């Protein structure tokens, strides 16, 4: 090989090496810059938002997506409903239980053990629901169904108990989901609680300087509803701020879900529509005579109408 060719080969080799070293230098600088930005963001978050040390962890957890479908209240469930005390009711389209108590029933929502005991004797599978809160406009107690964790704001996984002006239970609506056992997913590694809080602060501007994160819990949110009625439930972080506002962040993809300000109104509207359009698909329990069934149907329907009209009035205001 001639000396000129050897020199050219060395020059090319050194040029390639220089390019590689420059790339490594830029990569290291970008890595350091990213670390600085992340550190800066974390410092800003911890400096401006309260409650992180006490209520938010950076631990990595796993949870699966859940494939679920409506639980049908059929033969065995009807037999159980027939045995519940102090009530009559009906099942609409096999999925919606509408019950009305013969006499108003007191309930103490200040004592979890007390109200759980009360509901245990009056509502089918009441242990599968967790108390979420009260909707003052409709005088409704809201309970979410749980599958290890709460299923947030899902009209097919819900227990709504309506109260009278004395705070006594007079009527309830119940729906329930069940797992599709043969279609379950493997657990996935989730974004941390801190990731969810950081997203709400830095990306969404929903958590503001001076706010306090008062609780974070894992639950499920309906990711997609399929045409056959099945749902895919996605692991979701519920971030409570200032003991008053709840945000929901997809624990896998990181985006937040919209607020649910009109959930109770739209849910009652949907239940009323189902009742009015499926009269031939109504199964009564603890009401055997035709006159008794007709009276019960009209009483429950009118209560739903009054509730829906009240929510419409609130929306107009």
Long-range contacts (C-beta under 8 A, 24 or more apart in sequence): 41-198, 41-202, 42-198, 45-197, 45-198, 45-201, 45-202, 48-201, 48-209, 48-210, 49-197, 49-201, 49-207, 49-209, 49-211, 49-212, 49-213, 50-210, 50-211, 50-212, 50-213, 51-212, 51-213, 51-214, 52-194, 52-197, 52-213, 55-213, 55-214, 55-215, 55-216, 56-193, 56-194, 56-197, 56-213, 56-216, 57-192, 57-193, 57-194, 57-216, 58-192, 58-193, 58-194, 59-192, 59-193, 60-189, 60-190, 60-192, 61-189, 61-190, 61-192, 61-218, 62-187, 62-188, 62-189, 62-190, 63-149, 63-187, 63-188, 63-190, 63-218, 63-235, 63-251, 64-184, 64-185, 64-186, 64-187, 64-188, 64-235, 65-185, 65-188, 65-223, 65-232, 65-233, 65-234, 65-235, 66-147, 66-179, 66-184, 66-185, 66-220, 66-232, 66-233, 67-179, 67-180, 67-183, 67-184, 67-185, 67-230, 67-231, 67-232, 67-233, 68-147, 68-157, 68-177, 68-178, 68-179, 68-180, 68-230, 68-231, 68-232, 68-233, 69-177, 69-178, 69-180, 69-228, 69-229, 69-230, 69-231, 70-94, 70-95, 70-156, 70-175, 70-176, 70-177, 70-178, 70-229, 71-95, 71-175, 71-176, 71-177, 71-178, 73-97, 73-124, 73-176, 73-283, 77-124, 78-283, 78-285, 80-124, 81-124, 81-285, 81-286, 82-285, 82-286, 84-121, 84-122, 84-123, 84-124, 84-286, 85-121, 85-122, 86-122, 87-122, 87-286, 88-284, 88-285, 88-286, 88-287, 88-292, 88-296, 89-284, 89-285, 89-286, 89-287, 89-296, 89-300, 90-282, 90-283, 90-284, 90-285, 90-287, 90-293, 90-296, 90-297, 90-300, 91-282, 91-283, 91-285, 92-271, 92-274, 92-275, 92-278, 92-281, 92-282, 93-274, 93-278, 93-281, 94-281, 94-283, 95-156, 95-175, 96-173, 96-174, 96-175, 96-271, 96-274, 96-275, 97-124, 97-172, 97-173, 97-174, 97-175, 98-171, 98-172, 98-173, 98-174, 98-271, 98-275, 98-300, 98-304, 99-123, 99-171, 99-172, 99-173, 99-174, 100-170, 100-171, 100-296, 100-299, 100-300, 100-303, 101-169, 101-170, 101-171, 104-164, 104-166, 104-168, 104-169, 104-170, 105-168, 105-169, 105-170, 106-167, 106-168, 106-169, 107-141, 107-161, 107-167, 107-168, 107-169, 109-134, 109-141, 122-169, 123-159, 123-172, 123-174, 124-174, 125-176, 126-159, 128-176, 129-159, 135-264, 137-264, 137-310, 137-311, 137-314, 138-162, 138-264, 138-265, 138-268, 138-307, 138-310, 138-311, 139-163, 139-164, 139-165, 140-264, 140-307, 141-169, 142-264, 144-219, 145-175, 145-176, 145-177, 147-177, 147-179, 147-220, 147-233, 149-217, 149-218, 149-219, 149-220, 150-217, 150-219, 150-220, 150-238, 151-177, 151-219, 151-220, 151-221, 151-222, 151-233, 152-219, 152-220, 152-221, 152-236, 152-238, 152-248, 152-260, 153-221, 153-248, 153-260, 153-263, 154-221, 154-222, 154-231, 154-233, 155-263, 155-266, 155-267, 155-270, 155-271, 156-231, 158-267, 160-264, 160-267, 160-268, 162-303, 162-307, 170-303, 171-300, 171-303, 173-268, 173-271, 177-231, 177-233, 180-230, 188-235, 188-252, 190-218, 190-235, 190-251, 190-252, 191-237, 191-249, 191-251, 191-252, 191-254, 193-237, 193-239, 195-254, 196-237, 196-239, 196-249, 196-251, 196-254, 197-239, 199-249, 199-254, 199-255, 199-256, 200-239, 200-247, 200-249, 200-256, 204-256, 206-241, 206-247, 206-256, 207-239, 207-241, 207-247, 211-241, 211-242, 212-241, 212-242, 212-243, 213-239, 213-240, 213-241, 214-240, 214-241, 214-242, 214-243, 215-239, 215-240, 216-240, 218-251, 221-248, 221-250, 221-257, 223-250, 262-311, 262-315, 264-311, 265-308, 265-311, 265-312, 265-314, 265-315, 268-304, 268-307, 268-308, 268-311, 269-308, 269-311, 271-304, 272-301, 272-304, 272-305, 272-308, 275-300, 275-301, 275-304, 276-301
